[in-house]
């Protein structure tokens, strides 16, 4: 074993050991869409006294953190996103109504003296004037200016009144910064008023709403006159229940928000959805990987078996990397993890096909040298294809939002891990196997001593594909026109991420039809809601943006006819965020296209780039067209699929172009058409074998992944099928047609030493 092989073996051992240790000792952080709970996205805005910048948003974040801690939610997460957004995650919270009310309140607490009783509240009260109903029903009570604000209150606690249990729950107040003295002064002044007089009341106001107006010393005595209640603590009474008392104490303890906040996005996921998604994805992954492993071993025999070991290593490396960097595993991220297993096969297939060519063509001596040559010759195509996929994954991470970003993270990790597993781990095992005497005496067992059935059949037929280049281009144009017609005639069914609104999905105890659910929702007051079936017993309701209470009303209406319901998911997105996400999606797609084209422009001549553009256009158009004709939703997960398809299409085109350029350099005197035919015949087995491996994974996700991942898998299935066609029979024919009209300049002949000797010395005087 030479030095480089020894280094690779040592590195492979270290990678396997570290991955195994991490897998056995650590667990990845699950997103709310997998473990269940509520996510609320708040946006701060400018107030008269403060600007909604990062500094003040951080202050608001700390206030929210104290409120959430007071609510008793286990393992909450409160983080800032950008300058003026706060993301609140509440694991296990299935009814977000109370949490949203407490979190979203500005909580400007103030204490007011009651000035007088008037007949009625003015039609247009002066700014700052507050009124509350009179206890005797004889008009309204006018409040004075705030005598004290909530910043003088150090904390509050909800307790059951020990002295008068019948009175229910009360809120005990503690003061700070001289607040106790102010409290004694205002209560002492009120205690001097006659019993039952308006002036004996102290109004406690939250966000310009009167919470309660307790009477100082309800017994009517004057012993507290000019003395007031004790400075150290006091209580708020108001016939509170336990929930109301705890919510009020949380608001007071948390303090006032320095900025107004608005809920722009709210998602609630039931525990069953995450559990089902994990089980479905795990089952799909096991079945898909098993079928992929059997296929690779069947096609490439012993080196295929080594590739399977590399795939297992890849899975361990990816899982370990996710846990080490603390990445949150989301539902789209889980799909990306499973998908990248199929994509990891690509590098191995590229290597093995090149090794077969070198061994059968006699360009190398022996199995091991052929395998080494395969790794060296395939390195350029492997690097190109992985860079294009990383571009798409990176754009998802930086431009997407919500759980879809998790797809970008897992896909990026998957691409890097697949390169390591193929170029290091698989190589170590494969070189070891093909060096054994048993295999050297039986080269057919290696898997690289003969071409596969696809390559053998193609070479026997020698199809003149480029002789019909215009026919292939006509098929491409027809496919694009039909797809665009679907978008024009049917439109796109944009998800609420892009339009804003409310999406409610529930599972009913008894099976009901969409028509029954539609009638129940209409009876609840929402006749324009879109009601559809999703799964055997699930109902999805989509409306314009409505409140949490209204969403609960819809759920109750379905529950009455369905024998009860279980929440699957509940999402609410404001119109401003919907517009932003839609714009980000368009920017992501645009930047992805430009980035891929820029990369192609660097790597290939413009005629190659034009072919890749047409292939890309066809692939994207067909997938979007199918979703338009079938009315399937176009949402954030669809965006992740589209960006993956863009990377996959360019990946395929790069592999084909790389082989065309290599073959053309070796046969520069021949016409381009036969050269392209040969290149396609050489690379098509790789395309088919990689496609089949990925299709196993996607088919398992499509049929076993449920509605959440089914449309994602369908989009990628279409993208891979159309991409296999377009990279070979769209990009290549356009290249041939363009080269006929705009031929590349002949390559400059290489200068020999004799040519250099004949050149005059440019520095000499002749």
ABEGO torsion letter per residue (X at the ends): XBAAAAAAAAAAAAAAAAAAAAAAABBBBBBAAAAEEBBBBBBBBBBAABBBBAAAAAAAAAAAAAAAAAAGBBGBBBBBBEAABBBBBBBGBABAAAAAAAAABAGBBBBBBBABBBABBBABBBBGBBBBBBAAGBEBBBBBBBABBAAABABBBBBBBAABAAAEBBBBBBBBGGAAAAAAAAAAAAAABBBGBAAABBBBBBGGBBABBBBBGAAGBAAABGAEBBAABBBBBGGBBAAAAAAAAAAAAAEBBABBBBBABBBBBBAAAAAAAAAAAAAAAAAAAAAAAAAAAAAAEAAAAAAAAAAAAAAAAAAAAAAAAGBBBBAAAAAAAAAAAAAAAAAAAAAAAAAAAAAAAGABBEAAAAAAAAAAAAAAAAAAAAAAAAAAAAAAAAABBEAAAAAAAAAAAAAAAAAAAAAAAAAAAAAAAAABAAAAABAAAAGAABBBAAAAAAAAAGBBAAAAAAAAAAAAAAAAAAAAAAAAAAEBBBBAAAAEEBBBBBBBABBBBAAAAAAAAAAAGBAABBBBBBEAABBBBBBBBBBAAAAAAAAAAAAAAAGEBBBABBBBBBAAAAAAAAAAAAAAAAAAAAAAAAAAAAABBAAAAAAAAAAAAAAAAAAAAAAAAAGBBBBAAAAAAAAAAAAAAAAAAAAAAAAAAAAAAABAABBAAAAAAAAAAAAAAAAAAAAAAAAAAAAAAAAAAEAAAAAAAAAAAAAAAAAAAAAAAAAAAAAAAAAAABBBBBBBBBBBAAAAAABBBAABBX
